[in-house]
Every structure is written in C-alpha cells, then in structure tokens.
C-alpha cells in the first residue's frame, strides 16, 4: 500500500479562518433564481415565495455569504428594475444569458432571502454598461438610514431599516470579450477607483472587491491585475479570482489534480498584489476574493448565443459525480491552505446552475455529491488553519505534471481544542495509508471519521435516488498518543474530527 506521512502541530499556523470562505453565488442565470431559490407557486414556498427546501439545504450546507446578482448578468443590469411593486417592474432582455428577465426577484427579495437563510449578502455593481453614479445610488438605497430620495424609496418599498450590505464587487470579469461593456485594464482600473471613492463617500464601511482577470488562462492575466491595481490599490480591499475546471478527454488523473492549478493561480495573484504594494510603498495588504470557483463541464455548453429568448431556461444543469465531489473537496483544501490571503470564496452557483443543490419546479430538491465536501468543511473547520505538508508519493498527470497523491489541511479551534483534518486521495487506483504525527496535540479522541468514495467514480445523485453518493462512516482509523493513521480509498474525500478527552 502507498504511504504518506505528515505532522499536525498547532505551531504550524497558516492563518485564522474567515467564515466568508464558505460562500456561494446566486446569479440571474438559468434556473438558479426562478424555480431554484424562488418559486412562489411551489407547494412548500414561504409567503415571500422562497423555496423552504432550498433554504433548509442552504443552512445545512453552511453557506456564509452569497454573491448576487452576477456574474455576467450584472454587466447589463439596472438595479432599479428589481425594486418597488412587482407588478410595476419591467421585463428586460438579459444580454448575458439570452434570457427574458421578469425582475420578479430583485434586491429586496434577495435581502429577505439572505436573512431567511442566515447568510451575508455580497452585492455586485454594474461597471459594464453603467458606472459611478448608479453604484453610489445603489449603496444609498441599500445602506442609508433615511431622509434622502433613494433611502426613503427603500423605506416606502417596505424596508424601514437599511440593508447594511458591507461586501461589494466592483463589476464582473470586465476583461472578457463575452462581457457586456468590456474594458481595458486601464479603463477598468480608473473606473473601479472612482466608483470605490464614491461608494465610500456614501458609506465608509463598505468592503470592495476589484475584478481580477476572468481566469488564469486569459491572455490578459497578470498584466490586467497589475494595471488595475496600479489605479485602484488604495481604494479596494480584495481582488477577485474566477476558475472553473473539468475533465478533458477522459483524463481522470489530470482532473483530480486540478487543485494544483488553483494553488498556482492564488500564489500568482498574491505575488502581483504584493508587487504593486511594494511599488506604491503601501502599508495595505490586499486579500483575495475567489468569488467564482467550481467544476463546470463547459464542453456541454454551446454558449449563450445558441439559446432562444425565454424565461429561466434550463441552463448548464451539470450532474455531478463522485469524482467531481472529490475535486471540489480538493478545492476546499486549497482555499483553506491559503487562508492567510483568501478572505472570501464563493462556489458558483447555489441552485441548479452547476450547483450543489438541484430542484424540480413544483417538486423536490436534492443534494448533488458536491454538496457534501462543502457542508462538512463549513461545519467542522473552525479557528486557525494548520499547514499540513504530506510526504507522499506522486502521480504523473498530463496537464499538471507530478502532483502528490494526498492533499490535506487541518484546522484547530482554540476555544474548544477541536481539530479537523480534511484529506483527498487523488490516486485513481491505489489506497493510501496516511500517518499523522499528533504528538503536539495530545489527549484527543476521534469523534468523527467519514469517507466519500464509491467503487463507481461516475456515480451521481438524482431526484429518484438522492442519497446514492454521500459521506459514509469510515473504518480502521487508529489514534494513539503519538500518531493517527487512516487509510484513504482511491478517489476519496476524507474527514477526521478530533475532540479533547473529557
């Protein structure tokens, strides 16, 4: 059997875990909103039209923050269309996803939904077709107490108290040729800086995310971040990263190693941020907002131009497998391993659209396999993130070169002494025995051990069989005074939760 070794030590601290790392994303795209989170005609809808089953699953999943309303959608969005009496709201063409947007669900509904779900709102402003004034107006409408045209309009629309939205995205993917209102790096950097200044004049408490390049593979990547931050560094708090991964040509080994690319992406953006910091002689240290990440089988999507104009079409409703869930687990491990710099992360999206939660109109909701690693990490990861560097065998992949077969991270809650270990075995064929040195963490007991794996790595969940893939109790873990040993099955997500002895 293959063997990997690592050490758990409370002195090996990456950083304090920010709960915003467990974020999600709701965009007006496909059925994410309509018949996803919002379906007034559903048999189990709340009086506000929210699907109770999706609310319950969102809470179970442990989502902390939700980004809204886009995504590409926001670059042509007029926020005013989604406030006020629903019967007076206009229907519009959504140019991003070639849909008809009814605006039945807008800002007030979203804020109401976030409160019902117990999550923090993260709003994006339109810097594609709009700019400084529209963004400042939206902050006034959302956050000003009253006594002005826009804040009083919010109160008239039923929200006497401010929404108090703290986290804001300054546009979305504006280097992308697909974007409505695409910008050069300099154009966007200047616009982002001036918009940030105006938004802070309305509410000094806002936290602002500048758009990074749309992906690491873009020709503009790196240079885009540098130029944008040269203009906007002092006015923003975060820079965004977006990444989607899929299996190519049946190359499962490379797909399972996708987190190697995510890891390099994070480190390169950090390097660019710190370069601009040095050039500017700034005392500010930017953090990262990885506010779109997931597995997305883009080869199955012909593009928005292929779609007919319709309301809430079925769009990129990927069906996720065991292998996809293990890859999602590896992304969560990677984000945790960079907790010193990644302060926000949003899995895209929450419902139906490349989502961990699937629904049917008027029918059930169920968990996709990718639901589980997120839910477990959100529930058990607490306190400080500990660096875990397994000495492990490597596997050779076509896309990412040699990567360790085991990827792992741990957290330690200083208040309770609880320790959680999250580990992925990326080997397609071999189990791996993981031996952890725990001498620096004495007097612990194994409170929970679970494994997400399946003899069929293509196994999925469906409405008819919603629990085929889920974590199962693990067996054979051995905890002694000096070591913790566990066997990780091939293509598996593994969780061990340790508590102090009573």
Buried (B, 14 or more C-beta within 10 A) or exposed (E): EBBBBBBBBBEBBBBEBBBBBBBBBBBBBBBBBBBBBBBBEBEBBBEEBBBBBBBEBBEBBBBBBBBBBBBBBBBBBBBBBBBBEBEEBEEBEBBBBBBBBBBBBBBBBBBBBBEBBEBBBBBBBBBBBBBBEBBBBBBBBBBBEEEEEBBBBBBEBEBEEBBEBBBBBBBBBBBBEEBBBBBBBEBBBBBBBBBBBBBBEBBEEBBBBBBBBBBBEBEBBBBBBBBBBBBBBEBBBBBBBBBBBBBEEEEBBBBBBBBBBBBEBBEBBBEBBBBBBEEEEBEEEBBBBBBBBBBBBEEEBEEBEEBEEEEBBEBBBBBBBBBBBBBBBBBBBBBBBBBBBBBBBBBBBBBBBBBBBBBEEEEEBBBBBBBBBBBBBBBBBBBBBBBBEBEBBEBEBEBBEEBBBBBBBBBBBEEEBBBBBBBBBBBBEBBBBBBBBBEEBEEBEBBBBBBBBBEEBEBBBEEEEBEBBBBEEBEEBEBEEEBBBBBBBBBBBBBBBBBBEE
